[in-house]
Every structure is written in C-alpha cells, then in structure tokens.
C-alpha cells in the first residue's frame, strides 16, 4: 500500500470519526465552535498517525 493510498484510507475513516467527535463534544458543551475545534484537531492528529500506521504495517507484510 502506498502512502497516498494509506492517507486516503485514513481520511475516509476520519470523516466518520470527526462527525462522532463533533456530536459528542457538542452534546456535552452545546458550543458549536468549540466542538468544531476539538473535532478538527482530533482529525488532523489521528489522520496523520493512522496513515503512517497503515503504511508501517503494510511495509512489514502484516497486511491486516
């Protein structure tokens, strides 16, 4: 798996996860801007980590 493909795979998942993050934070705080901020930061960090994790696993031949 190329790094580009791993990154795109990560973005797909992050769209779902960011929506969940936003809904949970908004439900707890009632603040839209704060909720978007938390979801955005979480999205950026987890997308980068996930893309490199998938690439690392594919490089090692794990494949799962």
N, C-alpha and C positions, 0 to 999 in steps of 0.2 A: 504494500500500500504506500502510495506516495504521500509526502507531507501535505500536499494540496488536497488530496482526497480525504486524508485524515482530518484536516481542518474543516472541510465542508461537512463531513460527518458530524463533527463536533458542533458546528453551527446549527444543524438540524435539531440536535438534542437540546442545545442551549435555548432555542426558541421556545420549546415546551417548558423547560425548567425555569426560564426567566418569567414566563407567564405565571407559573406556580409561585415563584418568589414574590412577584408583584402582588398577587392576590392575597397571599399570607400576610405580607407586611402591611398592605392596605387595610386588611381586615383588623389587624392589631392596632394600627395607628390612625386610620382614617385620613392619612395625608398622602395625596397623590404624588407630589414632587419628591417627597422622601422615599416613597415606595419605588418610584422610577429610578431614583439614585441607587438604592440598595440593589435592585434588580440589574441595573447596568453594570455596577462594579462586580457583582457576583458573576454576571455573564462574561465579562472580559476575562476575569481570572480563570474561571472554570473552562472556558473555551480554549485558552492557550494551554493549560495543563492537560486537558483531555486530548488535544491534537498531538502533543508530544508523547503522551502516554500510549496512545494507539500506535503511533509510529514506532516507539520503542518496542512494544510487544510484537509488532509485525516484523521488525528487524531481527528479533530473537527467534522468529519462526514459531511463536506460540499460536498465532492465528485466531485466537479466541477474543 
